[in-house]
Amino acid sequence: MTVASVAFRLMETVAAHEKNGPERQSREYWFRLYHQCWIAVNGGDKPAGTE
C-alpha cells in the first residue's frame, strides 16, 4: 500500500464523519483534506514543493 492510497482512505473516512457529509463539500475541501491526510500519513512531512 502506498502513502497516497492510505491518505486517500483516511480522507474518505474523515469525510464520512464530517458534519455536512462529503457530498456537500467543495473541490477545495477535498484537496485540502487530502493534503492534510497525506501529511498525517507521511509522519508530518509536507510533500515536496508545497512549502
N, CA, C and O atoms as a Tripos MOL2 file, in Angstrom:
@<TRIPOS>MOLECULE
protein
  204   203    51     0     0
PROTEIN
NO_CHARGES

@<TRIPOS>ATOM
      1 N           0.8440   -1.1710    0.0000 N.3       1 MET1
      2 CA          0.0000    0.0000    0.0000 C.3       1 MET1
      3 C           0.8980    1.2450    0.0000 C.2       1 MET1
      4 O           1.8990    1.2930    0.7140 O.2       1 MET1
      5 N           0.5420    2.2190   -0.7800 N.am      2 THR2
      6 CA          1.3410    3.4390   -0.8760 C.3       2 THR2
      7 C           0.8520    4.5020    0.1040 C.2       2 THR2
      8 O          -0.2550    4.4110    0.6350 O.2       2 THR2
      9 N           1.6850    5.5020    0.3330 N.am      3 VAL3
     10 CA          1.2940    6.6430    1.1750 C.3       3 VAL3
     11 C           0.0510    7.2960    0.5870 C.2       3 VAL3
     12 O          -0.8680    7.6590    1.3200 O.2       3 VAL3
     13 N           0.0210    7.4450   -0.7260 N.am      4 ALA4
     14 CA         -1.1140    8.0940   -1.3820 C.3       4 ALA4
     15 C          -2.4120    7.3210   -1.1650 C.2       4 ALA4
     16 O          -3.4560    7.9250   -0.9170 O.2       4 ALA4
     17 N          -2.3580    5.9980   -1.2570 N.am      5 SER5
     18 CA         -3.5890    5.2190   -1.0940 C.3       5 SER5
     19 C          -4.0630    5.2230    0.3590 C.2       5 SER5
     20 O          -5.2670    5.2350    0.6130 O.2       5 SER5
     21 N          -3.1410    5.2130    1.3040 N.am      6 VAL6
     22 CA         -3.5250    5.2900    2.7170 C.3       6 VAL6
     23 C          -4.1190    6.6600    3.0150 C.2       6 VAL6
     24 O          -5.1240    6.7600    3.7190 O.2       6 VAL6
     25 N          -3.5130    7.7050    2.4910 N.am      7 ALA7
     26 CA         -4.0400    9.0600    2.6750 C.3       7 ALA7
     27 C          -5.4390    9.1820    2.0840 C.2       7 ALA7
     28 O          -6.3130    9.8220    2.6690 O.2       7 ALA7
     29 N          -5.6480    8.5680    0.9270 N.am      8 PHE8
     30 CA         -6.9620    8.6240    0.2890 C.3       8 PHE8
     31 C          -8.0090    7.9150    1.1460 C.2       8 PHE8
     32 O          -9.1210    8.4170    1.3140 O.2       8 PHE8
     33 N          -7.6590    6.7620    1.6830 N.am      9 ARG9
     34 CA         -8.6030    6.0370    2.5500 C.3       9 ARG9
     35 C          -8.8980    6.8200    3.8220 C.2       9 ARG9
     36 O         -10.0390    6.8560    4.2820 O.2       9 ARG9
     37 N          -7.8780    7.4410    4.3860 N.am     10 LEU10
     38 CA         -8.0820    8.2780    5.5650 C.3      10 LEU10
     39 C          -8.9990    9.4440    5.2190 C.2      10 LEU10
     40 O          -9.8890    9.7800    6.0000 O.2      10 LEU10
     41 N          -8.7960   10.0660    4.0570 N.am     11 MET11
     42 CA         -9.6370   11.1710    3.6140 C.3      11 MET11
     43 C         -11.0960   10.7160    3.5180 C.2      11 MET11
     44 O         -11.9990   11.4250    3.9620 O.2      11 MET11
     45 N         -11.3250    9.5420    2.9430 N.am     12 GLU12
     46 CA        -12.6860    9.0200    2.8290 C.3      12 GLU12
     47 C         -13.3210    8.8070    4.2050 C.2      12 GLU12
     48 O         -14.4970    9.1100    4.4110 O.2      12 GLU12
     49 N         -12.5290    8.2840    5.1380 N.am     13 THR13
     50 CA        -13.0330    8.0250    6.4860 C.3      13 THR13
     51 C         -13.3840    9.3240    7.1980 C.2      13 THR13
     52 O         -14.4500    9.4300    7.8050 O.2      13 THR13
     53 N         -12.5080   10.3000    7.1300 N.am     14 VAL14
     54 CA        -12.7530   11.5920    7.7700 C.3      14 VAL14
     55 C         -13.9770   12.2500    7.1480 C.2      14 VAL14
     56 O         -14.8490   12.7350    7.8680 O.2      14 VAL14
     57 N         -14.0530   12.2720    5.8230 N.am     15 ALA15
     58 CA        -15.1720   12.9130    5.1370 C.3      15 ALA15
     59 C         -16.5010   12.2590    5.4990 C.2      15 ALA15
     60 O         -17.5190   12.9410    5.6150 O.2      15 ALA15
     61 N         -16.4960   10.9540    5.6770 N.am     16 ALA16
     62 CA        -17.7280   10.2450    6.0230 C.3      16 ALA16
     63 C         -18.2440   10.6510    7.4010 C.2      16 ALA16
     64 O         -19.4340   10.5190    7.6860 O.2      16 ALA16
     65 N         -17.3530   11.1410    8.2470 N.am     17 HIS17
     66 CA        -17.7440   11.5310    9.5990 C.3      17 HIS17
     67 C         -17.9140   13.0370    9.7630 C.2      17 HIS17
     68 O         -18.2370   13.5080   10.8540 O.2      17 HIS17
     69 N         -17.7050   13.7770    8.7160 N.am     18 GLU18
     70 CA        -17.8810   15.2320    8.7800 C.3      18 GLU18
     71 C         -19.3540   15.5620    8.9700 C.2      18 GLU18
     72 O         -20.2290   14.7890    8.5820 O.2      18 GLU18
     73 N         -19.6160   16.7070    9.5660 N.am     19 LYS19
     74 CA        -20.9640   17.1270    9.9150 C.3      19 LYS19
     75 C         -21.9130   17.2230    8.7080 C.2      19 LYS19
     76 O         -23.0380   16.7300    8.7700 O.2      19 LYS19
     77 N         -21.4720   17.8470    7.6240 N.am     20 ASN20
     78 CA        -22.3490   18.0920    6.4760 C.3      20 ASN20
     79 C         -22.3310   16.9780    5.4470 C.2      20 ASN20
     80 O         -23.0580   17.0500    4.4560 O.2      20 ASN20
     81 N         -21.5350   15.9680    5.6500 N.am     21 GLY21
     82 CA        -21.4470   14.8760    4.6890 C.3      21 GLY21
     83 C         -20.5800   15.2520    3.5030 C.2      21 GLY21
     84 O         -20.5380   16.4130    3.0970 O.2      21 GLY21
     85 N         -19.8940   14.2730    2.9550 N.am     22 PRO22
     86 CA        -18.9300   14.5530    1.8780 C.3      22 PRO22
     87 C         -19.5560   15.0490    0.5830 C.2      22 PRO22
     88 O         -18.8910   15.7460   -0.1830 O.2      22 PRO22
     89 N         -20.8120   14.7140    0.3140 N.am     23 GLU23
     90 CA        -21.4170   15.1140   -0.9490 C.3      23 GLU23
     91 C         -21.6760   16.6180   -1.0330 C.2      23 GLU23
     92 O         -21.9330   17.1340   -2.1200 O.2      23 GLU23
     93 N         -21.6140   17.3160    0.0740 N.am     24 ARG24
     94 CA        -21.8790   18.7590    0.0880 C.3      24 ARG24
     95 C         -20.6080   19.6020    0.0980 C.2      24 ARG24
     96 O         -20.6770   20.8250    0.2250 O.2      24 ARG24
     97 N         -19.4840   18.9790   -0.0300 N.am     25 GLN25
     98 CA        -18.2260   19.7060    0.0980 C.3      25 GLN25
     99 C         -17.7150   20.1980   -1.2580 C.2      25 GLN25
    100 O         -17.9980   19.6160   -2.3060 O.2      25 GLN25
    101 N         -16.9620   21.2800   -1.1950 N.am     26 SER26
    102 CA        -16.3940   21.8790   -2.3970 C.3      26 SER26
    103 C         -15.1270   21.1440   -2.8300 C.2      26 SER26
    104 O         -14.5810   20.3130   -2.1050 O.2      26 SER26
    105 N         -14.6930   21.4750   -4.0070 N.am     27 ARG27
    106 CA        -13.4490   20.9080   -4.5300 C.3      27 ARG27
    107 C         -12.2720   21.2850   -3.6290 C.2      27 ARG27
    108 O         -11.3910   20.4640   -3.3720 O.2      27 ARG27
    109 N         -12.2660   22.5210   -3.1580 N.am     28 GLU28
    110 CA        -11.1990   22.9790   -2.2640 C.3      28 GLU28
    111 C         -11.1530   22.1310   -0.9930 C.2      28 GLU28
    112 O         -10.0750   21.7900   -0.5060 O.2      28 GLU28
    113 N         -12.3230   21.7950   -0.4610 N.am     29 TYR29
    114 CA        -12.3970   20.9470    0.7230 C.3      29 TYR29
    115 C         -11.6650   19.6360    0.4820 C.2      29 TYR29
    116 O         -10.8650   19.2080    1.3140 O.2      29 TYR29
    117 N         -11.9350   18.9870   -0.6650 N.am     30 TRP30
    118 CA        -11.3320   17.6870   -0.9490 C.3      30 TRP30
    119 C          -9.8160   17.7870   -1.1030 C.2      30 TRP30
    120 O          -9.0850   16.9380   -0.5930 O.2      30 TRP30
    121 N          -9.3420   18.8120   -1.7980 N.am     31 PHE31
    122 CA         -7.8940   18.9790   -1.9530 C.3      31 PHE31
    123 C          -7.2250   19.2630   -0.6100 C.2      31 PHE31
    124 O          -6.1760   18.6970   -0.3030 O.2      31 PHE31
    125 N          -7.8210   20.1200    0.1710 N.am     32 ARG32
    126 CA         -7.2430   20.4510    1.4830 C.3      32 ARG32
    127 C          -7.2590   19.2340    2.4060 C.2      32 ARG32
    128 O          -6.2740   18.9620    3.0920 O.2      32 ARG32
    129 N          -8.3670   18.5080    2.4230 N.am     33 LEU33
    130 CA         -8.4670   17.3230    3.2820 C.3      33 LEU33
    131 C          -7.4610   16.2610    2.8650 C.2      33 LEU33
    132 O          -6.8050   15.6600    3.7160 O.2      33 LEU33
    133 N          -7.3320   16.0240    1.5620 N.am     34 TYR34
    134 CA         -6.3520   15.0320    1.1060 C.3      34 TYR34
    135 C          -4.9460   15.4610    1.5140 C.2      34 TYR34
    136 O          -4.1600   14.6380    1.9820 O.2      34 TYR34
    137 N          -4.6260   16.7310    1.3430 N.am     35 HIS35
    138 CA         -3.3020   17.2420    1.7070 C.3      35 HIS35
    139 C          -3.0310   17.0170    3.1960 C.2      35 HIS35
    140 O          -1.9440   16.5760    3.5710 O.2      35 HIS35
    141 N          -4.0180   17.3190    4.0420 N.am     36 GLN36
    142 CA         -3.8570   17.1090    5.4800 C.3      36 GLN36
    143 C          -3.6760   15.6270    5.8010 C.2      36 GLN36
    144 O          -2.8660   15.2760    6.6590 O.2      36 GLN36
    145 N          -4.4110   14.7710    5.1330 N.am     37 CYS37
    146 CA         -4.2860   13.3230    5.3530 C.3      37 CYS37
    147 C          -2.9280   12.8200    4.8830 C.2      37 CYS37
    148 O          -2.3060   11.9840    5.5380 O.2      37 CYS37
    149 N          -2.4740   13.3300    3.7520 N.am     38 TRP38
    150 CA         -1.1660   12.9300    3.2270 C.3      38 TRP38
    151 C          -0.0760   13.2880    4.2300 C.2      38 TRP38
    152 O           0.8190   12.4840    4.4900 O.2      38 TRP38
    153 N          -0.1480   14.4840    4.7900 N.am     39 ILE39
    154 CA          0.8340   14.9140    5.7860 C.3      39 ILE39
    155 C           0.7680   14.0060    7.0160 C.2      39 ILE39
    156 O           1.8050   13.5960    7.5360 O.2      39 ILE39
    157 N          -0.4320   13.6930    7.4810 N.am     40 ALA40
    158 CA         -0.5760   12.8380    8.6610 C.3      40 ALA40
    159 C          -0.0090   11.4430    8.4150 C.2      40 ALA40
    160 O           0.6910   10.8980    9.2680 O.2      40 ALA40
    161 N          -0.3030   10.8740    7.2740 N.am     41 VAL41
    162 CA          0.1700    9.5290    6.9460 C.3      41 VAL41
    163 C           1.6800    9.5130    6.7500 C.2      41 VAL41
    164 O           2.3330    8.5070    7.0260 O.2      41 VAL41
    165 N           2.2260   10.6040    6.2820 N.am     42 ASN42
    166 CA          3.6500   10.6970    5.9810 C.3      42 ASN42
    167 C           4.4640   11.1610    7.1900 C.2      42 ASN42
    168 O           5.6220   11.5520    7.0400 O.2      42 ASN42
    169 N           3.8860   11.1220    8.3570 N.am     43 GLY43
    170 CA          4.6050   11.4700    9.5720 C.3      43 GLY43
    171 C           4.8310   12.9530    9.7620 C.2      43 GLY43
    172 O           5.7700   13.3510   10.4500 O.2      43 GLY43
    173 N           3.9950   13.7720    9.1700 N.am     44 GLY44
    174 CA          4.0960   15.2100    9.3370 C.3      44 GLY44
    175 C           4.9560   15.9020    8.3220 C.2      44 GLY44
    176 O           5.0910   17.1240    8.3690 O.2      44 GLY44
    177 N           5.5550   15.1570    7.3900 N.am     45 ASP45
    178 CA          6.3720   15.7590    6.3460 C.3      45 ASP45
    179 C           5.4880   16.2420    5.2030 C.2      45 ASP45
    180 O           4.6450   15.4960    4.7040 O.2      45 ASP45
    181 N           5.6820   17.4840    4.7920 N.am     46 LYS46
    182 CA          4.9210   18.0250    3.6740 C.3      46 LYS46
    183 C           5.4760   17.5280    2.3480 C.2      46 LYS46
    184 O           6.6800   17.3160    2.2100 O.2      46 LYS46
    185 N           4.5750   17.3410    1.3560 N.am     47 PRO47
    186 CA          5.0620   16.9240    0.0370 C.3      47 PRO47
    187 C           6.0150   17.9580   -0.5470 C.2      47 PRO47
    188 O           5.8640   19.1520   -0.2870 O.2      47 PRO47
    189 N           6.9750   17.5260   -1.3170 N.am     48 ALA48
    190 CA          7.9280   18.4310   -1.9520 C.3      48 ALA48
    191 C           7.1810   19.4620   -2.7930 C.2      48 ALA48
    192 O           6.2360   19.1260   -3.5070 O.2      48 ALA48
    193 N           7.6070   20.7060   -2.7020 N.am     49 GLY49
    194 CA          7.0140   21.7760   -3.4970 C.3      49 GLY49
    195 C           5.7820   22.4180   -2.8940 C.2      49 GLY49
    196 O           5.1510   23.2490   -3.5470 O.2      49 GLY49
    197 N           5.4080   22.0580   -1.6510 N.am     50 THR50
    198 CA          4.2190   22.6450   -1.0450 C.3      50 THR50
    199 C           4.5390   23.5510    0.1380 C.2      50 THR50
    200 O           3.6470   23.9240    0.9010 O.2      50 THR50
    201 N           5.7980   23.9000    0.2850 N.am     51 GLU51
    202 CA          6.1780   24.7570    1.4190 C.3      51 GLU51
    203 C           5.6330   26.1310    1.2420 C.2      51 GLU51
    204 O           5.8480   26.9940    2.0920 O.2      51 GLU51
@<TRIPOS>BOND
     1     1     2 1
     2     2     3 1
     3     3     4 2
     4     3     5 am
     5     5     6 1
     6     6     7 1
     7     7     8 2
     8     7     9 am
     9     9    10 1
    10    10    11 1
    11    11    12 2
    12    11    13 am
    13    13    14 1
    14    14    15 1
    15    15    16 2
    16    15    17 am
    17    17    18 1
    18    18    19 1
    19    19    20 2
    20    19    21 am
    21    21    22 1
    22    22    23 1
    23    23    24 2
    24    23    25 am
    25    25    26 1
    26    26    27 1
    27    27    28 2
    28    27    29 am
    29    29    30 1
    30    30    31 1
    31    31    32 2
    32    31    33 am
    33    33    34 1
    34    34    35 1
    35    35    36 2
    36    35    37 am
    37    37    38 1
    38    38    39 1
    39    39    40 2
    40    39    41 am
    41    41    42 1
    42    42    43 1
    43    43    44 2
    44    43    45 am
    45    45    46 1
    46    46    47 1
    47    47    48 2
    48    47    49 am
    49    49    50 1
    50    50    51 1
    51    51    52 2
    52    51    53 am
    53    53    54 1
    54    54    55 1
    55    55    56 2
    56    55    57 am
    57    57    58 1
    58    58    59 1
    59    59    60 2
    60    59    61 am
    61    61    62 1
    62    62    63 1
    63    63    64 2
    64    63    65 am
    65    65    66 1
    66    66    67 1
    67    67    68 2
    68    67    69 am
    69    69    70 1
    70    70    71 1
    71    71    72 2
    72    71    73 am
    73    73    74 1
    74    74    75 1
    75    75    76 2
    76    75    77 am
    77    77    78 1
    78    78    79 1
    79    79    80 2
    80    79    81 am
    81    81    82 1
    82    82    83 1
    83    83    84 2
    84    83    85 am
    85    85    86 1
    86    86    87 1
    87    87    88 2
    88    87    89 am
    89    89    90 1
    90    90    91 1
    91    91    92 2
    92    91    93 am
    93    93    94 1
    94    94    95 1
    95    95    96 2
    96    95    97 am
    97    97    98 1
    98    98    99 1
    99    99   100 2
   100    99   101 am
   101   101   102 1
   102   102   103 1
   103   103   104 2
   104   103   105 am
   105   105   106 1
   106   106   107 1
   107   107   108 2
   108   107   109 am
   109   109   110 1
   110   110   111 1
   111   111   112 2
   112   111   113 am
   113   113   114 1
   114   114   115 1
   115   115   116 2
   116   115   117 am
   117   117   118 1
   118   118   119 1
   119   119   120 2
   120   119   121 am
   121   121   122 1
   122   122   123 1
   123   123   124 2
   124   123   125 am
   125   125   126 1
   126   126   127 1
   127   127   128 2
   128   127   129 am
   129   129   130 1
   130   130   131 1
   131   131   132 2
   132   131   133 am
   133   133   134 1
   134   134   135 1
   135   135   136 2
   136   135   137 am
   137   137   138 1
   138   138   139 1
   139   139   140 2
   140   139   141 am
   141   141   142 1
   142   142   143 1
   143   143   144 2
   144   143   145 am
   145   145   146 1
   146   146   147 1
   147   147   148 2
   148   147   149 am
   149   149   150 1
   150   150   151 1
   151   151   152 2
   152   151   153 am
   153   153   154 1
   154   154   155 1
   155   155   156 2
   156   155   157 am
   157   157   158 1
   158   158   159 1
   159   159   160 2
   160   159   161 am
   161   161   162 1
   162   162   163 1
   163   163   164 2
   164   163   165 am
   165   165   166 1
   166   166   167 1
   167   167   168 2
   168   167   169 am
   169   169   170 1
   170   170   171 1
   171   171   172 2
   172   171   173 am
   173   173   174 1
   174   174   175 1
   175   175   176 2
   176   175   177 am
   177   177   178 1
   178   178   179 1
   179   179   180 2
   180   179   181 am
   181   181   182 1
   182   182   183 1
   183   183   184 2
   184   183   185 am
   185   185   186 1
   186   186   187 1
   187   187   188 2
   188   187   189 am
   189   189   190 1
   190   190   191 1
   191   191   192 2
   192   191   193 am
   193   193   194 1
   194   194   195 1
   195   195   196 2
   196   195   197 am
   197   197   198 1
   198   198   199 1
   199   199   200 2
   200   199   201 am
   201   201   202 1
   202   202   203 1
   203   203   204 2
@<TRIPOS>SUBSTRUCTURE
     1 MET1         2 RESIDUE 1 A MET
     2 THR2         6 RESIDUE 1 A THR
     3 VAL3        10 RESIDUE 1 A VAL
     4 ALA4        14 RESIDUE 1 A ALA
     5 SER5        18 RESIDUE 1 A SER
     6 VAL6        22 RESIDUE 1 A VAL
     7 ALA7        26 RESIDUE 1 A ALA
     8 PHE8        30 RESIDUE 1 A PHE
     9 ARG9        34 RESIDUE 1 A ARG
    10 LEU10       38 RESIDUE 1 A LEU
    11 MET11       42 RESIDUE 1 A MET
    12 GLU12       46 RESIDUE 1 A GLU
    13 THR13       50 RESIDUE 1 A THR
    14 VAL14       54 RESIDUE 1 A VAL
    15 ALA15       58 RESIDUE 1 A ALA
    16 ALA16       62 RESIDUE 1 A ALA
    17 HIS17       66 RESIDUE 1 A HIS
    18 GLU18       70 RESIDUE 1 A GLU
    19 LYS19       74 RESIDUE 1 A LYS
    20 ASN20       78 RESIDUE 1 A ASN
    21 GLY21       82 RESIDUE 1 A GLY
    22 PRO22       86 RESIDUE 1 A PRO
    23 GLU23       90 RESIDUE 1 A GLU
    24 ARG24       94 RESIDUE 1 A ARG
    25 GLN25       98 RESIDUE 1 A GLN
    26 SER26      102 RESIDUE 1 A SER
    27 ARG27      106 RESIDUE 1 A ARG
    28 GLU28      110 RESIDUE 1 A GLU
    29 TYR29      114 RESIDUE 1 A TYR
    30 TRP30      118 RESIDUE 1 A TRP
    31 PHE31      122 RESIDUE 1 A PHE
    32 ARG32      126 RESIDUE 1 A ARG
    33 LEU33      130 RESIDUE 1 A LEU
    34 TYR34      134 RESIDUE 1 A TYR
    35 HIS35      138 RESIDUE 1 A HIS
    36 GLN36      142 RESIDUE 1 A GLN
    37 CYS37      146 RESIDUE 1 A CYS
    38 TRP38      150 RESIDUE 1 A TRP
    39 ILE39      154 RESIDUE 1 A ILE
    40 ALA40      158 RESIDUE 1 A ALA
    41 VAL41      162 RESIDUE 1 A VAL
    42 ASN42      166 RESIDUE 1 A ASN
    43 GLY43      170 RESIDUE 1 A GLY
    44 GLY44      174 RESIDUE 1 A GLY
    45 ASP45      178 RESIDUE 1 A ASP
    46 LYS46      182 RESIDUE 1 A LYS
    47 PRO47      186 RESIDUE 1 A PRO
    48 ALA48      190 RESIDUE 1 A ALA
    49 GLY49      194 RESIDUE 1 A GLY
    50 THR50      198 RESIDUE 1 A THR
    51 GLU51      202 RESIDUE 1 A GLU
